[in-house]
Amino acid sequence: MQTAGSGKWKPRQPGPGRPASAQVSRGSAALRWLQLLAVIGSALLALAIGSTVTEGQDPDVLKDPVALGAWLYEGHCIGCHGPYEKARIAGLFDDEADLRAAIEGGGRGCQVAWSTRNGGPLRSAEIKALAQYMLTWEELGAAPNLSPLPPQPTATPTPLPAPGAGAAAIRDATPTPTPAPELDPQIRLIIEGSELARGAWLYTQNCYRCHLDYGYARMARALSAQKVETAVKAGKIGTSMPAFGRREGGDLSISDIRSIVRYVMAFEQLDASPALPAGLFRPPTPDPSKLAMIPLPDIPRASGNARAGARWYVQRCARCHGLAGEGGIGPLLAKPWPSVRPDLTVKAAIAAGVPGTLMRAWDQAAGGELTGQQVDDLVVYILQMTPP
């Protein structure tokens, strides 16, 4: 303890009935306890490290931010984006700040909210490490030279309830997924060595059940690669074509989808099937549950005020379509609209415009001048016009 004004530490003097030898004895016992606790803590720490780092691995490897980023990418990103050499995510952003904001998610980039402030599992330092790994990859033009990384943690499935268990136990149980059949080693070598072969195999596994051999229907004959990718990724509402992209709830990563696109576009460029081994085209047993029709979404009808719509029509539309919708520079609007949902047909044209024409987008969400309610007012007014 310190005495007032001295500034120096002085040992506490033994009090009455407390000899100095007793105090030293108790101090020695406390020191021995602290030493024992330190040994136990070191042993527990060694066991914890040994559970994630195998022989030959550097236990401090994840202290390097780039190595930590590589490990986090493998555990969190590879499922959707595939190996980084195929994803090259950092090349899409101007600087590290933009990249980190995209990784954080929450609507600003990745569809998954990864940052803890957005409710995700990754801290700010881990987001930064992910960005540094990607930027280092881009700077080198190849994967960074890193020590072997620790294995990813594996989830332990909840055991199934025993026969005769109650309904609650059965309802709350997590079943163990049935493993996929083992891929033929020769086929694996082929699809790992060629993106075209991989695309053909993925097409057969995922698309053949509806479209049959690609040469049968040639679905992408008049489409661009981007449109094919969008259709595979997002699916087609009102058909049995599901969304295959993982962000949309499907099973395929973006690299898988692009491999399929590569295959079908190669077919179209050659006007024939590419020369590939027949083993790639053996279709799996169809799963009837994956052939169910996808129902149409329930979209409410446009609800607006025809009188307000008439004012907006005179101000914004009459100069091209005529005061009574009789047409002019633009097409006739006072007519029957042969559509399942005429309101959606007219609303889409007003809101988003018509590519290749003078009709531009009017909805503010698409860069126009009108609010969503004003667009609905216009739709109601146009559909009430009397044909000439």
PLY file of the C-alpha trace (Angstrom):
ply
format ascii 1.0
element vertex 388
property float x
property float y
property float z
element edge 387
property int vertex1
property int vertex2
end_header
0.00 0.00 0.00
1.03 3.65 -0.33
1.28 6.15 2.50
-0.18 9.55 1.92
2.26 11.87 0.26
5.10 9.34 0.08
4.58 8.17 -3.53
6.34 4.92 -2.63
4.94 1.50 -1.84
5.60 0.20 1.71
4.86 -3.32 2.94
1.98 -3.72 5.34
3.21 -4.22 8.92
1.97 -7.27 10.82
-0.80 -6.40 13.24
-1.33 -7.62 16.80
-1.76 -11.41 17.01
-0.65 -11.88 13.33
3.01 -12.78 13.18
4.93 -12.12 9.99
5.61 -15.84 9.48
1.84 -16.58 9.33
1.33 -13.90 6.69
4.22 -15.28 4.57
2.78 -18.81 4.87
-0.63 -17.68 3.63
0.96 -15.72 0.77
2.91 -18.81 -0.32
-0.27 -20.91 -0.33
-2.09 -18.34 -2.49
0.85 -18.28 -4.90
0.77 -22.08 -5.21
-2.97 -21.94 -5.99
-2.37 -19.35 -8.72
0.38 -21.51 -10.23
-1.93 -24.54 -10.25
-4.71 -22.57 -11.94
-2.24 -21.34 -14.58
-1.19 -24.94 -15.35
-4.84 -26.04 -15.67
-5.64 -23.06 -17.92
-2.67 -23.82 -20.18
-3.79 -27.45 -20.47
-7.35 -26.43 -21.39
-6.05 -23.95 -23.97
-3.85 -26.63 -25.53
-6.84 -28.97 -25.77
-8.95 -26.24 -27.40
-6.27 -25.52 -29.98
-5.74 -29.20 -30.65
-9.43 -29.65 -31.42
-9.24 -27.33 -34.46
-5.62 -27.47 -35.57
-4.29 -30.78 -36.82
-0.70 -31.96 -36.94
1.45 -29.88 -39.28
-0.73 -26.77 -38.96
0.40 -23.51 -37.41
-1.86 -22.80 -34.39
-1.36 -19.05 -34.97
-2.28 -19.14 -38.67
-5.62 -17.37 -38.16
-3.86 -14.40 -36.53
-2.91 -13.35 -40.07
-5.90 -11.33 -41.41
-5.50 -12.72 -44.94
-5.46 -16.31 -43.65
-8.46 -15.57 -41.44
-10.26 -14.12 -44.46
-9.47 -17.24 -46.52
-10.80 -19.45 -43.72
-13.97 -17.35 -43.38
-14.52 -17.37 -47.15
-14.30 -21.16 -47.15
-16.80 -21.43 -44.32
-19.30 -18.73 -45.29
-19.01 -17.74 -48.96
-17.96 -20.74 -51.02
-21.42 -22.30 -50.83
-22.98 -19.56 -52.99
-20.03 -18.08 -54.86
-17.86 -21.16 -55.36
-14.04 -21.02 -55.22
-12.73 -17.48 -55.25
-10.83 -17.95 -58.52
-14.23 -18.30 -60.21
-16.13 -15.69 -58.18
-13.57 -12.79 -58.23
-15.96 -10.74 -56.11
-13.59 -7.89 -55.23
-13.25 -6.94 -58.90
-16.86 -5.71 -58.83
-16.15 -2.93 -56.30
-14.22 0.34 -56.45
-12.42 0.12 -53.11
-12.16 -1.78 -49.83
-14.88 0.31 -48.16
-17.43 -0.64 -50.85
-16.37 -4.28 -50.68
-16.72 -4.40 -46.89
-20.15 -2.75 -47.08
-21.24 -5.39 -49.59
-19.99 -8.23 -47.38
-21.84 -6.83 -44.39
-25.08 -7.41 -46.31
-28.38 -6.14 -45.03
-29.57 -5.03 -48.49
-26.37 -3.22 -49.59
-24.65 -6.12 -51.31
-24.76 -9.73 -50.26
-28.30 -11.00 -49.72
-27.14 -12.55 -46.43
-26.62 -10.15 -43.51
-23.16 -11.17 -42.25
-22.27 -8.24 -39.99
-23.19 -8.43 -36.30
-24.75 -4.98 -36.54
-27.11 -6.41 -39.18
-27.86 -9.44 -37.04
-25.20 -11.71 -38.60
-22.36 -13.76 -37.06
-19.26 -11.83 -38.24
-17.55 -9.06 -36.30
-16.06 -5.96 -37.94
-12.52 -7.43 -37.82
-13.74 -10.59 -39.57
-15.51 -8.58 -42.29
-12.27 -6.66 -42.79
-10.27 -9.92 -42.97
-12.61 -11.28 -45.66
-12.14 -8.10 -47.71
-8.34 -8.23 -47.27
-8.25 -11.85 -48.47
-10.20 -10.99 -51.62
-8.17 -7.86 -52.35
-4.90 -9.75 -51.80
-6.10 -12.41 -54.24
-6.87 -9.72 -56.83
-3.53 -7.96 -56.28
-1.56 -11.18 -56.76
-3.79 -12.53 -59.51
-3.74 -15.88 -57.72
-4.46 -17.43 -54.34
-2.19 -16.11 -51.54
0.48 -18.52 -50.31
-0.85 -19.46 -46.87
-0.11 -22.08 -44.25
-2.64 -24.96 -44.05
-5.90 -23.64 -42.59
-7.77 -25.28 -39.72
-10.74 -27.45 -40.73
-14.17 -25.88 -40.75
-16.40 -26.71 -37.78
-18.97 -29.41 -38.57
-22.52 -29.43 -37.30
-23.69 -32.41 -35.28
-27.20 -33.45 -36.35
-29.83 -33.89 -33.67
-30.46 -37.63 -33.18
-33.81 -38.93 -34.35
-36.31 -39.78 -31.59
-36.62 -43.38 -30.54
-39.64 -45.40 -31.70
-42.63 -44.66 -29.52
-41.47 -41.13 -28.65
-44.08 -38.46 -28.17
-45.40 -36.25 -30.96
-43.44 -33.22 -29.72
-40.13 -35.12 -29.87
-40.87 -36.28 -33.42
-41.90 -32.77 -34.51
-38.81 -31.10 -33.06
-36.30 -33.68 -34.32
-33.81 -32.70 -37.04
-33.44 -35.57 -39.52
-30.05 -36.40 -40.96
-30.08 -35.76 -44.75
-29.69 -38.74 -47.05
-26.21 -38.52 -48.64
-26.00 -37.96 -52.40
-24.90 -40.98 -54.46
-21.16 -41.24 -55.01
-20.06 -39.71 -58.30
-18.16 -41.94 -60.70
-14.43 -41.07 -60.32
-13.89 -40.77 -64.07
-16.87 -38.43 -64.45
-15.58 -36.38 -61.52
-12.21 -35.93 -63.21
-13.88 -34.83 -66.43
-16.19 -32.24 -64.87
-13.45 -30.88 -62.61
-11.17 -30.37 -65.61
-13.61 -28.68 -67.99
-16.26 -26.02 -67.34
-18.06 -27.09 -70.53
-18.23 -30.70 -69.35
-19.35 -29.53 -65.90
-22.14 -27.51 -67.49
-23.31 -30.48 -69.55
-23.36 -32.70 -66.45
-25.20 -30.08 -64.36
-27.74 -29.59 -67.18
-28.41 -33.33 -67.21
-28.77 -33.50 -63.43
-31.07 -30.48 -63.09
-32.72 -29.65 -66.43
-33.15 -32.93 -68.30
-36.16 -34.00 -66.24
-38.28 -31.29 -67.92
-36.43 -30.21 -71.06
-34.94 -33.60 -72.05
-31.79 -33.50 -74.19
-30.94 -29.87 -74.96
-31.11 -30.52 -78.70
-34.78 -31.48 -78.33
-36.13 -27.97 -77.66
-33.14 -25.58 -77.89
-34.65 -23.23 -75.25
-31.82 -20.66 -75.51
-31.85 -20.43 -79.33
-32.86 -16.75 -79.42
-31.68 -15.68 -75.95
-28.54 -13.97 -74.70
-26.32 -15.66 -72.13
-27.46 -13.11 -69.52
-31.15 -13.93 -70.07
-30.47 -17.66 -69.80
-28.55 -17.11 -66.57
-31.40 -15.03 -65.12
-34.01 -17.66 -66.05
-32.02 -20.49 -64.47
-31.19 -18.46 -61.38
-34.63 -16.98 -60.68
-36.98 -19.51 -62.33
-40.22 -18.69 -64.18
-43.36 -17.98 -62.21
-46.47 -19.84 -63.37
-44.48 -22.79 -64.69
-42.71 -25.77 -63.12
-39.36 -24.00 -63.68
-38.07 -23.35 -60.14
-35.40 -20.90 -59.06
-32.07 -22.79 -59.04
-29.90 -20.01 -57.56
-28.97 -20.48 -53.91
-29.90 -16.90 -53.07
-33.39 -17.67 -54.38
-33.64 -20.92 -52.40
-32.28 -23.32 -55.03
-29.37 -25.77 -55.00
-26.91 -24.25 -57.49
-24.13 -21.73 -56.92
-23.62 -18.92 -59.40
-20.61 -20.76 -60.86
-22.80 -23.86 -61.38
-25.40 -21.79 -63.22
-22.77 -20.13 -65.41
-21.39 -23.54 -66.32
-24.86 -24.59 -67.51
-25.11 -21.36 -69.52
-21.69 -22.06 -71.02
-22.87 -25.48 -72.17
-26.15 -24.34 -73.79
-24.53 -21.34 -75.47
-21.75 -23.57 -76.83
-24.46 -25.84 -78.25
-26.07 -22.83 -79.97
-22.77 -21.55 -81.35
-21.92 -24.96 -82.80
-25.52 -25.66 -83.83
-24.86 -29.15 -82.47
-23.96 -30.86 -79.23
-20.32 -30.30 -78.17
-18.15 -33.41 -78.36
-18.33 -34.67 -74.77
-18.28 -38.13 -73.14
-21.63 -39.93 -73.11
-21.31 -40.54 -69.36
-22.09 -36.88 -68.71
-25.57 -37.28 -70.18
-26.96 -40.10 -68.01
-29.99 -38.49 -66.31
-30.87 -39.22 -62.68
-34.13 -40.84 -61.58
-36.80 -38.09 -61.75
-38.17 -36.74 -58.48
-41.95 -36.13 -58.95
-41.97 -33.55 -56.14
-39.75 -31.28 -58.25
-42.23 -31.24 -61.16
-45.05 -29.47 -59.33
-46.43 -26.31 -60.92
-45.30 -23.08 -59.24
-48.44 -21.04 -58.41
-48.88 -17.49 -59.62
-48.27 -14.83 -56.96
-51.33 -13.04 -55.61
-50.81 -9.46 -56.80
-53.52 -6.96 -55.79
-55.28 -5.08 -58.57
-54.33 -1.49 -59.31
-56.43 0.75 -57.09
-56.56 4.38 -58.12
-58.69 7.46 -58.74
-59.82 7.82 -62.35
-60.42 11.58 -61.98
-56.86 12.13 -60.74
-55.63 9.82 -63.49
-57.36 11.97 -66.11
-55.38 15.02 -64.95
-52.08 13.13 -65.13
-53.05 11.74 -68.55
-53.63 15.25 -70.00
-50.33 16.50 -68.54
-48.10 13.53 -69.37
-49.69 11.23 -71.99
-52.03 13.10 -74.34
-49.23 14.66 -76.41
-48.29 11.20 -77.76
-51.44 9.10 -77.33
-54.12 11.72 -78.06
-56.59 13.43 -75.72
-59.08 10.56 -75.98
-56.50 7.80 -76.26
-57.01 7.62 -80.02
-53.28 7.36 -80.69
-50.79 9.57 -82.49
-47.04 9.33 -82.08
-47.84 6.61 -79.54
-50.27 3.69 -80.01
-54.02 3.62 -79.43
-54.95 3.26 -75.75
-58.76 3.44 -75.84
-59.23 -0.24 -76.72
-59.91 -3.63 -75.18
-56.84 -5.13 -73.51
-56.72 -8.89 -74.22
-54.75 -9.91 -71.15
-55.32 -12.03 -68.06
-54.46 -8.94 -65.98
-54.93 -5.79 -68.12
-54.10 -3.61 -65.11
-50.65 -5.22 -64.78
-50.02 -4.94 -68.53
-50.78 -1.21 -68.59
-49.04 -0.56 -65.27
-45.83 -2.28 -66.42
-45.69 -0.14 -69.59
-46.25 3.11 -67.66
-43.95 2.31 -64.76
-40.98 0.78 -66.61
-41.42 2.13 -70.15
-41.20 0.18 -73.41
-37.63 -0.53 -74.61
-36.90 0.48 -78.20
-39.64 3.14 -78.30
-40.17 6.74 -77.16
-42.14 5.45 -74.16
-39.94 6.06 -71.16
-40.35 4.91 -67.56
-42.63 7.17 -65.51
-42.46 5.52 -62.07
-40.08 7.24 -59.62
-38.65 3.82 -58.71
-37.42 3.59 -62.32
-36.19 7.19 -62.54
-39.48 8.78 -63.64
-41.66 11.56 -62.23
-44.76 9.79 -60.90
-45.38 8.11 -57.56
-46.75 4.59 -57.40
-50.21 5.94 -56.54
-50.16 8.34 -59.51
-49.26 5.43 -61.81
-52.24 3.47 -60.41
-54.50 6.50 -61.04
-53.37 6.53 -64.68
-53.97 2.78 -65.05
-57.56 3.04 -63.76
-58.29 6.00 -66.07
-56.83 4.36 -69.20
-58.76 1.11 -68.65
-62.01 3.16 -68.43
-61.45 4.85 -71.81
-64.17 4.11 -74.38
-62.91 2.53 -77.62
-63.61 4.68 -80.71
0 1
1 2
2 3
3 4
4 5
5 6
6 7
7 8
8 9
9 10
10 11
11 12
12 13
13 14
14 15
15 16
16 17
17 18
18 19
19 20
20 21
21 22
22 23
23 24
24 25
25 26
26 27
27 28
28 29
29 30
30 31
31 32
32 33
33 34
34 35
35 36
36 37
37 38
38 39
39 40
40 41
41 42
42 43
43 44
44 45
45 46
46 47
47 48
48 49
49 50
50 51
51 52
52 53
53 54
54 55
55 56
56 57
57 58
58 59
59 60
60 61
61 62
62 63
63 64
64 65
65 66
66 67
67 68
68 69
69 70
70 71
71 72
72 73
73 74
74 75
75 76
76 77
77 78
78 79
79 80
80 81
81 82
82 83
83 84
84 85
85 86
86 87
87 88
88 89
89 90
90 91
91 92
92 93
93 94
94 95
95 96
96 97
97 98
98 99
99 100
100 101
101 102
102 103
103 104
104 105
105 106
106 107
107 108
108 109
109 110
110 111
111 112
112 113
113 114
114 115
115 116
116 117
117 118
118 119
119 120
120 121
121 122
122 123
123 124
124 125
125 126
126 127
127 128
128 129
129 130
130 131
131 132
132 133
133 134
134 135
135 136
136 137
137 138
138 139
139 140
140 141
141 142
142 143
143 144
144 145
145 146
146 147
147 148
148 149
149 150
150 151
151 152
152 153
153 154
154 155
155 156
156 157
157 158
158 159
159 160
160 161
161 162
162 163
163 164
164 165
165 166
166 167
167 168
168 169
169 170
170 171
171 172
172 173
173 174
174 175
175 176
176 177
177 178
178 179
179 180
180 181
181 182
182 183
183 184
184 185
185 186
186 187
187 188
188 189
189 190
190 191
191 192
192 193
193 194
194 195
195 196
196 197
197 198
198 199
199 200
200 201
201 202
202 203
203 204
204 205
205 206
206 207
207 208
208 209
209 210
210 211
211 212
212 213
213 214
214 215
215 216
216 217
217 218
218 219
219 220
220 221
221 222
222 223
223 224
224 225
225 226
226 227
227 228
228 229
229 230
230 231
231 232
232 233
233 234
234 235
235 236
236 237
237 238
238 239
239 240
240 241
241 242
242 243
243 244
244 245
245 246
246 247
247 248
248 249
249 250
250 251
251 252
252 253
253 254
254 255
255 256
256 257
257 258
258 259
259 260
260 261
261 262
262 263
263 264
264 265
265 266
266 267
267 268
268 269
269 270
270 271
271 272
272 273
273 274
274 275
275 276
276 277
277 278
278 279
279 280
280 281
281 282
282 283
283 284
284 285
285 286
286 287
287 288
288 289
289 290
290 291
291 292
292 293
293 294
294 295
295 296
296 297
297 298
298 299
299 300
300 301
301 302
302 303
303 304
304 305
305 306
306 307
307 308
308 309
309 310
310 311
311 312
312 313
313 314
314 315
315 316
316 317
317 318
318 319
319 320
320 321
321 322
322 323
323 324
324 325
325 326
326 327
327 328
328 329
329 330
330 331
331 332
332 333
333 334
334 335
335 336
336 337
337 338
338 339
339 340
340 341
341 342
342 343
343 344
344 345
345 346
346 347
347 348
348 349
349 350
350 351
351 352
352 353
353 354
354 355
355 356
356 357
357 358
358 359
359 360
360 361
361 362
362 363
363 364
364 365
365 366
366 367
367 368
368 369
369 370
370 371
371 372
372 373
373 374
374 375
375 376
376 377
377 378
378 379
379 380
380 381
381 382
382 383
383 384
384 385
385 386
386 387
